[in-house]
Amino acid sequence: MQRVTRKFRAWCGVAAATALALTMTACSGGQGTSSGDPAAGSGWSIPEQDPTAEISVLSILTVKQMKPVIDAFEKAHPTIKIKWQTVPFDALASTVDARVSNKGGDPDVYWADQPRISALAARGEVEDLTAAFSQYKDAFDPTAYDAGVYQDKLWALPIANSTQLLYYNKTLLDKAKLEHPSADPNQRMTWEDLTVDAKAAKDAGANYGFTFGQVDRYYQLEPLPVSKGGSAGGTGEGNLTPDIASQPWIDAFTWYGKLFADGVSPRGVSPDVSDPNFLAGKTAYMVQGPWLLPQLQGSKVDWGVAPHPQFAGGKAVTPTGSWSLGMNPFSKQKEATAIFMKWMAVDEGSGYIKYFPAPELAANVEGKKIYFQKEVFASEEGQKAAKIIDFETANTAVNRLPTVGYIEFEEILNRAFADIRNGSPAKTSLEAASKELETAWSKYR
């Protein structure tokens, strides 16, 4: 959730709550004409010349945050005005559902949380983009593009991405006489070795040996069972057959529960305090996203970075996913909206990434080059982070489970993870969650 990430979402939510329904418009110019192949069954295309239009955009970001992006777009396309609308993250899904279903055409385009795109497509709340945008598939990292695909059609265009890194405190590792992890993805740590070293660091004085930045959250924990050979959590038609009680899942989350039972990871630390603890020098190792890098710049922590661990004998897997843009199927300005979407996601390596002030991991391959020019990557460790991020997003990223039942899936699983963290046997918790999920998903079959 980079998702824009979970951390970034929290920041956006605070800002958005004070800016609900803010709008921004700019002057429009002359009339344009349309050409090109019409999108599937919709009679619209990406025109060669800009039309005169006003389009409404619904986002979790405020006008203030997006002003440099909006200004750059309107400079490049002066005949298209942007009406910007903001809602808090927690209200986005319900707002999209209510406003699209009324068939009024407002908003024309909206921020789409990638794991929920399948559900949006199944409910008819997003336009089929296949004919207009599938030609740009190679512009994106594969998993970022695939996040918008449902039943072999493209429904949303990715504008951002995410991954995870292993951060470590050099001072605490040196105190425990531990070797620093390699930054080479081909020599990444195993979870088994990390467990041993994290315990040693705690025994040598670290407050916490290891923490997940997003403890108990599927986004960050999905790689554990997948690294052991398990699925993303569902199989069968529409991924609506629960697969969270398989042996790889049980083995992975038995290890997870043992982290807390053995004191390697603290039971009482929530995601909200994981970053502050690492920045305060209390944690030896932490898995977290690139959004930690700007905070590390201003900290006193002597830090290092390494690739995300994998289980011994397993495969390297990293979390991924962020935001895409979805077009309202009832929009009355589909061609102008398509121009905006293309500019945001494709043009100039992603206009969104190029002009957004904060460092934002791009879904666009060329956009990553822009991202890696940000100041946070100027240091020696920052340069290591850039190489790791580039490798992971292109080679080890695995999307969250694509299913119309994702919301129930995530909620049920996150509760099971919390139970395991607090001492419940992994097998018991996962089997109970599987039964609960089977019932929750029955309405989709």
C-alpha positions as CSV (number, residue, x, y, z in Angstrom):
1,M,0.0,0.0,0.0
2,Q,3.2,2.8,-2.8
3,R,2.2,1.8,-2.6
4,V,2.3,4.7,-2.9
5,T,2.8,2.3,0.0
6,R,1.1,1.7,3.3
7,K,3.3,4.2,4.9
8,F,2.7,6.7,2.2
9,R,-1.0,6.0,2.3
10,A,-1.1,7.0,5.9
11,W,0.6,10.3,5.1
12,C,-1.8,10.9,2.2
13,G,-4.8,10.1,4.4
14,V,-4.0,12.8,6.9
15,A,-3.5,15.3,4.1
16,A,-6.6,14.2,2.2
17,A,-8.9,14.4,5.2
18,T,-8.3,18.2,5.3
19,A,-8.7,18.6,1.5
20,L,-11.8,16.5,0.7
21,A,-13.3,17.4,-2.7
22,L,-10.8,20.2,-3.4
23,T,-10.7,21.1,-7.1
24,M,-8.2,22.7,-9.4
25,T,-8.8,23.9,-12.9
26,A,-6.8,25.7,-15.6
27,C,-7.6,27.5,-18.8
28,S,-8.5,25.6,-21.9
29,G,-7.5,26.1,-25.5
30,G,-8.8,25.1,-28.9
31,Q,-10.7,22.2,-30.3
32,G,-8.9,18.9,-31.2
33,T,-9.7,16.0,-33.4
34,S,-9.7,12.2,-32.8
35,S,-8.0,9.4,-34.7
36,G,-6.5,6.0,-34.1
37,D,-8.0,2.6,-33.3
38,P,-11.1,2.8,-31.2
39,A,-11.0,1.1,-27.8
40,A,-12.8,-2.1,-27.5
41,G,-16.5,-1.6,-28.1
42,S,-16.4,2.0,-26.7
43,G,-15.9,4.1,-29.8
44,W,-13.1,6.1,-28.3
45,S,-9.4,6.3,-29.0
46,I,-6.2,8.1,-28.0
47,P,-6.5,11.1,-30.3
48,E,-3.6,12.6,-32.3
49,Q,-4.8,16.1,-31.4
50,D,-6.0,17.2,-28.0
51,P,-9.7,17.9,-27.6
52,T,-11.0,20.8,-25.6
53,A,-12.3,19.2,-22.4
54,E,-12.4,19.2,-18.6
55,I,-11.7,15.9,-16.8
56,S,-12.2,15.1,-13.2
57,V,-9.6,13.1,-11.3
58,L,-10.3,11.3,-8.0
59,S,-7.2,10.6,-5.9
60,I,-6.0,10.2,-2.3
61,L,-3.4,12.9,-3.0
62,T,-4.3,16.6,-2.5
63,V,-4.1,19.4,-5.0
64,K,-1.1,20.8,-3.1
65,Q,0.8,17.6,-3.4
66,M,0.0,17.2,-7.1
67,K,0.2,20.8,-8.2
68,P,3.6,20.3,-10.0
69,V,2.2,17.3,-11.8
70,I,-1.0,19.1,-12.8
71,D,0.9,22.2,-14.0
72,A,3.2,20.1,-16.1
73,F,0.3,18.2,-17.7
74,E,-1.7,21.3,-18.5
75,K,1.4,23.0,-20.0
76,A,1.9,20.0,-22.3
77,H,-1.9,19.8,-23.0
78,P,-3.3,23.3,-22.6
79,T,-6.8,22.5,-24.0
80,I,-7.5,19.9,-21.3
81,K,-8.5,21.2,-17.9
82,I,-8.0,19.1,-14.7
83,K,-10.6,19.1,-12.0
84,W,-8.8,17.5,-9.0
85,Q,-10.8,15.8,-6.2
86,T,-9.4,14.3,-3.1
87,V,-10.7,11.7,-0.6
88,P,-8.9,9.9,2.2
89,F,-7.5,6.5,1.4
90,D,-10.0,4.7,3.7
91,A,-12.9,6.3,1.7
92,L,-11.5,5.8,-1.8
93,A,-13.1,2.4,-2.5
94,S,-16.6,3.3,-1.3
95,T,-16.4,6.7,-3.1
96,V,-15.5,5.1,-6.4
97,D,-18.2,2.4,-6.0
98,A,-20.9,5.0,-5.2
99,R,-19.9,7.6,-7.9
100,V,-19.2,5.2,-10.7
101,S,-22.4,3.2,-10.1
102,N,-24.6,6.3,-10.4
103,K,-23.4,6.4,-14.1
104,G,-23.0,10.2,-14.1
105,G,-19.4,10.0,-15.5
106,D,-17.7,11.8,-12.6
107,P,-14.9,11.1,-11.9
108,D,-13.5,10.5,-15.3
109,V,-10.4,8.7,-13.9
110,Y,-9.5,7.6,-10.4
111,W,-6.7,6.1,-8.4
112,A,-7.1,2.3,-8.4
113,D,-5.6,0.1,-5.7
114,Q,-4.0,-2.7,-7.7
115,P,-5.2,-5.7,-5.7
116,R,-8.8,-4.4,-6.1
117,I,-8.7,-4.0,-9.9
118,S,-10.2,-7.5,-10.5
119,A,-13.2,-6.6,-8.3
120,L,-13.6,-3.3,-10.1
121,A,-13.6,-5.0,-13.5
122,A,-16.0,-7.7,-12.3
123,R,-18.5,-5.1,-11.1
124,G,-18.2,-3.1,-14.3
125,E,-16.7,0.0,-12.6
126,V,-13.7,0.4,-14.8
127,E,-13.3,0.7,-18.6
128,D,-11.5,-1.9,-20.7
129,L,-8.2,-0.3,-21.8
130,T,-6.9,-3.2,-23.8
131,A,-7.3,-1.8,-27.4
132,A,-5.9,1.6,-26.5
133,F,-3.1,0.8,-24.1
134,S,-1.9,-2.8,-24.4
135,Q,0.6,-1.6,-27.0
136,Y,2.5,0.0,-24.2
137,K,3.0,-3.2,-22.2
138,D,6.8,-3.2,-22.7
139,A,7.0,0.3,-21.1
140,F,6.3,-1.2,-17.7
141,D,7.8,-3.8,-15.3
142,P,5.9,-7.0,-16.0
143,T,4.2,-7.4,-12.7
144,A,3.1,-3.7,-12.6
145,Y,1.4,-4.1,-15.9
146,D,-0.1,-7.5,-15.0
147,A,-1.6,-6.0,-11.9
148,G,-4.2,-4.3,-14.2
149,V,-5.0,-7.4,-16.1
150,Y,-8.2,-9.4,-15.4
151,Q,-9.5,-12.2,-17.6
152,D,-6.9,-11.4,-20.2
153,K,-7.9,-7.8,-20.6
154,L,-6.2,-4.6,-19.3
155,W,-8.4,-2.6,-17.0
156,A,-6.0,-0.1,-15.3
157,L,-2.7,1.6,-16.2
158,P,0.1,1.5,-13.5
159,I,1.6,4.7,-12.4
160,A,3.7,3.6,-9.4
161,N,5.3,0.5,-7.9
162,S,6.8,-0.8,-4.7
163,T,9.3,-3.3,-3.3
164,Q,11.0,-4.2,-0.1
165,L,14.5,-4.1,1.2
166,L,16.4,-5.5,4.2
167,Y,17.8,-2.5,6.2
168,Y,20.3,-3.1,8.9
169,N,22.0,-1.1,11.7
170,K,25.8,-1.3,11.2
171,T,26.6,-0.2,14.7
172,L,24.4,-3.0,16.3
173,L,25.8,-5.6,13.9
174,D,29.4,-4.5,14.6
175,K,28.7,-4.7,18.4
176,A,27.6,-8.3,17.9
177,K,30.6,-9.0,15.7
178,L,28.2,-9.9,12.8
179,E,29.1,-9.7,9.1
180,H,27.2,-7.1,7.1
181,P,24.8,-8.7,4.6
182,S,25.8,-8.5,0.9
183,A,24.0,-6.1,-1.4
184,D,24.3,-8.6,-4.2
185,P,20.9,-10.2,-5.0
186,N,22.7,-13.4,-5.9
187,Q,24.1,-13.6,-2.4
188,R,21.0,-12.6,-0.4
189,M,20.6,-13.7,3.2
190,T,18.3,-16.6,4.0
191,W,15.6,-16.2,6.6
192,E,17.2,-18.9,8.6
193,D,20.6,-17.1,8.8
194,L,18.8,-13.8,9.5
195,T,17.0,-15.4,12.4
196,V,20.3,-16.5,14.0
197,D,22.0,-13.2,13.4
198,A,19.1,-11.1,14.7
199,K,19.0,-13.1,17.9
200,A,22.8,-12.5,18.3
201,A,22.3,-8.8,17.8
202,K,19.6,-8.7,20.4
203,D,21.7,-10.7,22.8
204,A,24.5,-8.1,22.2
205,G,22.3,-5.2,23.2
206,A,19.8,-4.3,20.4
207,N,16.3,-3.7,21.7
208,Y,14.9,-5.6,18.7
209,G,16.7,-8.2,16.6
210,F,14.4,-8.1,13.6
211,T,11.1,-6.4,12.7
212,F,8.8,-6.4,9.7
213,G,7.9,-2.8,8.9
214,Q,4.3,-4.0,8.3
215,V,3.9,-6.7,10.8
216,D,0.8,-9.0,10.2
217,R,0.1,-7.5,6.8
218,Y,-0.3,-9.8,3.7
219,Y,1.5,-7.3,1.4
220,Q,4.8,-7.8,3.3
221,L,4.3,-11.4,4.4
222,E,3.1,-12.9,1.0
223,P,6.8,-13.7,0.0
224,L,7.2,-16.1,3.0
225,P,5.0,-19.0,1.7
226,V,5.7,-18.2,-2.0
227,S,9.5,-18.5,-1.3
228,K,8.8,-22.0,0.1
229,G,6.9,-23.0,-3.1
230,G,3.4,-22.0,-2.0
231,S,0.8,-20.1,-4.0
232,A,-0.2,-16.5,-3.4
233,G,-3.1,-17.9,-1.4
234,G,-5.8,-18.9,-3.8
235,T,-6.2,-21.2,-6.8
236,G,-8.9,-22.4,-9.2
237,E,-11.3,-20.4,-11.3
238,G,-10.9,-16.7,-10.4
239,N,-8.5,-17.7,-7.6
240,L,-11.5,-18.3,-5.4
241,T,-10.4,-21.6,-3.9
242,P,-8.5,-20.9,-0.6
243,D,-4.9,-22.2,-0.6
244,I,-3.6,-20.8,2.7
245,A,-3.5,-24.1,4.7
246,S,-1.0,-25.8,2.4
247,Q,2.3,-27.1,3.8
248,P,4.4,-24.2,2.4
249,W,2.0,-21.8,4.2
250,I,2.1,-23.7,7.4
251,D,5.9,-24.0,7.4
252,A,6.4,-20.3,6.5
253,F,4.1,-19.1,9.3
254,T,5.4,-21.6,11.8
255,W,8.7,-19.8,11.3
256,Y,6.9,-16.4,11.6
257,G,5.3,-17.3,14.9
258,K,8.6,-18.6,16.2
259,L,10.2,-15.2,15.6
260,F,7.9,-13.7,18.3
261,A,7.9,-16.7,20.6
262,D,11.7,-16.7,20.8
263,G,11.9,-12.9,21.3
264,V,13.7,-12.3,18.0
265,S,10.8,-10.0,17.0
266,P,8.7,-8.1,19.5
267,R,5.1,-9.0,19.9
268,G,4.0,-5.5,21.0
269,V,5.4,-3.4,18.2
270,S,2.8,-2.2,15.6
271,P,3.6,-1.0,12.1
272,D,3.2,2.6,13.2
273,V,6.3,2.4,15.4
274,S,8.5,0.1,13.3
275,D,10.1,2.9,11.4
276,P,10.7,5.2,14.4
277,N,12.3,2.3,16.3
278,F,14.8,1.6,13.4
279,L,15.5,5.4,13.0
280,A,16.1,5.6,16.7
281,G,18.8,2.9,16.5
282,K,16.8,0.3,18.4
283,T,16.5,-2.4,15.7
284,A,19.2,-4.5,14.1
285,Y,17.4,-5.6,11.0
286,M,14.1,-4.5,9.4
287,V,12.3,-5.3,6.2
288,Q,10.7,-2.2,4.8
289,G,10.0,-0.3,1.6
290,P,12.1,2.4,-0.2
291,W,10.0,5.0,1.5
292,L,12.3,4.7,4.5
293,L,15.2,6.1,2.5
294,P,14.3,9.8,2.8
295,Q,13.9,9.4,6.6
296,L,17.3,7.7,6.9
297,Q,18.9,10.7,5.2
298,G,18.1,12.9,8.2
299,S,18.8,10.2,10.9
300,K,21.9,9.5,12.9
301,V,21.7,5.7,12.2
302,D,24.7,4.2,10.5
303,W,22.6,2.0,8.1
304,G,23.1,-0.4,5.3
305,V,20.8,-2.1,2.8
306,A,20.6,-5.6,1.4
307,P,18.2,-7.6,-0.8
308,H,15.0,-9.1,0.7
309,P,15.8,-12.5,2.3
310,Q,14.6,-15.9,1.0
311,F,14.2,-19.3,2.7
312,A,17.1,-21.7,2.2
313,G,16.4,-23.9,-0.8
314,G,13.5,-21.6,-1.8
315,K,13.2,-18.9,-4.4
316,A,13.7,-15.2,-4.1
317,V,10.3,-13.4,-3.9
318,T,9.5,-9.7,-3.1
319,P,6.3,-7.9,-2.5
320,T,5.1,-5.4,-5.2
321,G,2.1,-3.3,-6.2
322,S,0.9,0.2,-5.8
323,W,-1.4,2.5,-7.7
324,S,-2.9,2.4,-11.2
325,L,-5.3,4.7,-13.0
326,G,-8.8,3.4,-13.8
327,M,-11.2,5.0,-16.3
328,N,-14.8,5.5,-15.4
329,P,-16.8,3.4,-18.0
330,F,-19.5,6.2,-17.9
331,S,-17.0,9.0,-18.5
332,K,-18.2,11.5,-21.1
333,Q,-14.6,12.6,-21.8
334,K,-12.8,9.3,-22.5
335,E,-10.4,10.6,-25.2
336,A,-9.2,13.5,-23.0
337,T,-9.0,11.1,-20.1
338,A,-6.9,8.6,-22.1
339,I,-4.5,11.5,-23.0
340,F,-4.1,12.2,-19.3
341,M,-3.6,8.6,-18.4
342,K,-1.0,8.1,-21.1
343,W,0.9,11.2,-20.0
344,M,0.8,10.1,-16.4
345,A,1.9,6.5,-17.0
346,V,3.9,6.5,-20.3
347,D,5.0,9.8,-21.7
348,E,8.4,11.2,-20.6
349,G,8.9,7.9,-18.7
350,S,5.8,8.7,-16.6
351,G,4.8,12.4,-16.1
352,Y,3.6,11.5,-12.7
353,I,7.0,10.1,-11.6
354,K,8.9,12.9,-13.3
355,Y,7.1,15.8,-11.8
356,F,5.8,14.5,-8.4
357,P,8.1,16.1,-5.8
358,A,8.5,13.1,-3.4
359,P,10.5,10.1,-4.5
360,E,8.0,7.6,-5.9
361,L,9.0,4.2,-7.3
362,A,8.0,4.0,-11.0
363,A,6.1,1.3,-12.7
364,N,7.5,2.6,-16.0
365,V,11.0,1.2,-16.9
366,E,12.2,4.5,-18.1
367,G,10.6,6.2,-15.1
368,K,12.8,4.2,-12.8
369,K,15.8,6.0,-14.2
370,I,14.2,9.3,-13.2
371,Y,13.4,7.9,-9.8
372,F,17.0,6.8,-9.3
373,Q,18.2,10.3,-9.9
374,K,16.6,11.5,-6.7
375,E,18.8,12.7,-3.9
376,V,18.0,9.7,-1.7
377,F,20.1,7.5,-3.9
378,A,23.2,9.8,-3.9
379,S,25.0,8.1,-1.0
380,E,26.9,4.9,-1.2
381,E,24.2,2.9,0.5
382,G,21.6,4.8,-1.6
383,Q,23.3,3.6,-4.7
384,K,23.2,0.0,-3.4
385,A,19.5,0.5,-2.7
386,A,18.9,1.7,-6.3
387,K,20.5,-1.4,-7.8
388,I,18.6,-3.7,-5.5
389,I,15.2,-2.0,-6.3
390,D,15.9,-2.1,-10.0
391,F,16.7,-5.8,-9.8
392,E,13.8,-6.9,-7.5
393,T,11.1,-5.0,-9.4
394,A,12.2,-6.6,-12.7
395,N,13.0,-10.1,-11.5
396,T,11.5,-11.2,-8.1
397,A,8.3,-9.2,-7.7
398,V,5.1,-11.2,-7.1
399,N,1.7,-9.5,-7.2
400,R,-0.8,-10.0,-4.5
401,L,-3.5,-12.5,-5.2
402,P,-5.7,-11.3,-8.1
403,T,-9.2,-12.1,-7.2
404,V,-12.6,-10.4,-6.9
405,G,-12.6,-11.6,-3.3
406,Y,-9.4,-9.8,-2.3
407,I,-10.9,-7.5,0.3
408,E,-12.2,-10.5,2.4
409,F,-9.0,-12.4,1.7
410,E,-6.7,-9.7,3.1
411,E,-8.9,-9.0,6.1
412,I,-9.2,-12.6,7.1
413,L,-5.5,-13.4,6.6
414,N,-4.3,-10.3,8.5
415,R,-6.3,-11.5,11.5
416,A,-4.8,-14.9,11.2
417,F,-1.3,-13.5,11.1
418,A,-2.0,-11.5,14.3
419,D,-3.2,-14.7,16.0
420,I,0.0,-16.5,14.9
421,R,2.2,-13.6,16.2
422,N,0.4,-13.8,19.5
423,G,1.1,-17.5,20.0
424,S,-1.6,-19.5,18.1
425,P,-0.2,-22.4,16.1
426,A,0.2,-21.6,12.4
427,K,-1.7,-24.7,11.3
428,T,-4.7,-24.0,13.5
429,S,-4.9,-20.4,12.6
430,L,-4.5,-21.0,8.8
431,E,-7.0,-23.8,8.7
432,A,-9.6,-21.7,10.6
433,A,-8.9,-18.8,8.2
434,S,-9.3,-21.1,5.2
435,K,-12.8,-22.1,6.4
436,E,-13.8,-18.5,7.0
437,L,-12.5,-17.6,3.6
438,E,-14.4,-20.4,1.9
439,T,-17.6,-19.1,3.4
440,A,-16.8,-15.4,2.5
441,W,-16.0,-16.3,-1.1
442,S,-19.1,-18.5,-1.7
443,K,-21.0,-15.4,-2.9
444,Y,-18.6,-15.0,-5.8
445,R,-19.0,-18.5,-7.2
